[in-house]
Amino acid sequence: MPMQAAVSAPGRSPAGPAARAEGLSKIYGAGETRVVALDSVSVEFARGRFTAIMGPSGSGKSTLMHCMAGLDTVSAGSARIGERELSGLTDRQLTRLRRDSVGFVFQSFHLLPTLTALENITLPLALAGRRPDERWLETVVATVGLSARLRHRPAQLSGGQQQRVAVARALVSRPEIVFADEPTGNLDSRSGSEILGFLRESVRELGHTVVMVTHDPVAAARADRVVFLADGRITDELHAPAPEDVLERMRRFDAGARTG
Ligand SMILES: Nc1ncnc2c1ncn2[C@@H]1O[C@H](COP(=O)(O)OP(=O)(O)OP(=O)(O)O)[C@@H](O)[C@H]1O
């Protein structure tokens, strides 16, 4: 359903990127088990845009997302959401930032089985002691086509419907940025395409900012921009790409891996 233009996602400053990394490095382990997962990555995620992160397995996609979302600490450099530098925050401040400013969509839905769809959607607000803005809630629920399923529990919903609940939950608090980690990885292609459509719509119609890790070139091509990672570094990016363009870049990685 098309969105009402009058209902936009407020609560964010208009200037500057929604999130940015500068010289961001992440090193796991030490000595023989030392792994440089991110090697001085600098990247900006513009507000109101849909960005996909792609790259071969082990290239650092999840690590970048976790560092940017405040789910993991950085070894060097900076990760910011808006103007807030994450490494300067206490655990409590980080928890609050994630709760108030970040929406998450995971591959495996992460819904609470005993709660209804509606209760799952509003849980983050309830935990924050906030009441949902009913008009916004209705807009989000209608966007993901869940109006008739709000009293169902996750087990009574298909995978695609469960992921719609997860998308609505991510959007309902009007986060500054939504991080989606392989959101279509557990879905058939039709449900996956629907979920991507909702993420797209949340950007285009509701003004959200979405950053999505994916292995799927077709999914990545639904984004405004695709950033490519290899060996912990950003190697390339495409704007408004066609699926073939994304696929061709990924083939180059495969060819590089075979000859490298
Ligand atoms: N907790 C950890 N401890 C040690 N090494 C880790 C840890 N997490 C990730 N790594 C390593 O960091 C590198 C980047 O991992 P990451 O999960 O970010 O890659 P990815 O691109 O998301 O991979 P995939 O596409 O397979 O999910 C890999 O070499 C991985 O083995």
The ligand as an SDF file (V2000), in Angstrom:
LIG
                    3D

 31 33  0  0  0  0  0  0  0  0999 V2000
   34.4950  -13.4940   16.8750 N   0  0  0  0  0  0  0  0  0  0  0  0
   35.4620  -13.7300   15.9910 C   0  0  0  0  0  0  0  0  0  0  0  0
   36.6470  -14.2130   16.3700 N   0  0  0  0  0  0  0  0  0  0  0  0
   37.6480  -14.4260   15.4890 C   0  0  0  0  0  0  0  0  0  0  0  0
   37.5460  -14.1810   14.1690 N   0  0  0  0  0  0  0  0  0  0  0  0
   36.3870  -13.7020   13.7300 C   0  0  0  0  0  0  0  0  0  0  0  0
   35.2760  -13.4530   14.5960 C   0  0  0  0  0  0  0  0  0  0  0  0
   34.2470  -12.9630   13.8560 N   0  0  0  0  0  0  0  0  0  0  0  0
   34.6840  -12.9200   12.5780 C   0  0  0  0  0  0  0  0  0  0  0  0
   35.9610  -13.3660   12.4950 N   0  0  0  0  0  0  0  0  0  0  0  0
   36.7870  -13.4340   11.2730 C   0  0  0  0  0  0  0  0  0  0  0  0
   36.7840  -12.1410   10.6850 O   0  0  0  0  0  0  0  0  0  0  0  0
   36.7010  -12.2560    9.2570 C   0  0  0  0  0  0  0  0  0  0  0  0
   35.4770  -11.5060    8.7620 C   0  0  0  0  0  0  0  0  0  0  0  0
   34.3020  -12.1850    9.2240 O   0  0  0  0  0  0  0  0  0  0  0  0
   32.8320  -11.6880    8.8840 P   0  0  0  0  0  0  0  0  0  0  0  0
   31.8890  -12.6100    9.6020 O   0  0  0  0  0  0  0  0  0  0  0  0
   32.7250  -10.2510    9.1460 O   0  0  0  0  0  0  0  0  0  0  0  0
   32.7510  -11.9390    7.3180 O   0  0  0  0  0  0  0  0  0  0  0  0
   31.4860  -11.9400    6.3480 P   0  0  0  0  0  0  0  0  0  0  0  0
   31.9070  -11.2260    5.1310 O   0  0  0  0  0  0  0  0  0  0  0  0
   30.3030  -11.4390    7.0820 O   0  0  0  0  0  0  0  0  0  0  0  0
   31.3390  -13.4960    6.0450 O   0  0  0  0  0  0  0  0  0  0  0  0
   30.0550  -14.3720    5.6370 P   0  0  0  0  0  0  0  0  0  0  0  0
   29.6210  -13.8490    4.3020 O   0  0  0  0  0  0  0  0  0  0  0  0
   30.6120  -15.7610    5.5320 O   0  0  0  0  0  0  0  0  0  0  0  0
   29.0360  -14.2070    6.7080 O   0  0  0  0  0  0  0  0  0  0  0  0
   36.6750  -13.7450    8.9540 C   0  0  0  0  0  0  0  0  0  0  0  0
   37.9870  -14.1550    8.6430 O   0  0  0  0  0  0  0  0  0  0  0  0
   36.2130  -14.3670   10.2350 C   0  0  0  0  0  0  0  0  0  0  0  0
   36.7210  -15.6720   10.3780 O   0  0  0  0  0  0  0  0  0  0  0  0
  1  2  1  0
  2  3  1  0
  2  7  2  0
  3  4  2  0
  4  5  1  0
  5  6  2  0
  6  7  1  0
  6 10  1  0
  7  8  1  0
  8  9  2  0
  9 10  1  0
 10 11  1  0
 11 12  1  0
 11 30  1  0
 12 13  1  0
 13 14  1  0
 13 28  1  0
 14 15  1  0
 15 16  1  0
 16 17  2  0
 16 18  1  0
 16 19  1  0
 19 20  1  0
 20 21  2  0
 20 22  1  0
 20 23  1  0
 23 24  1  0
 24 25  2  0
 24 26  1  0
 24 27  1  0
 28 29  1  0
 28 30  1  0
 30 31  1  0
M  END
$$$$
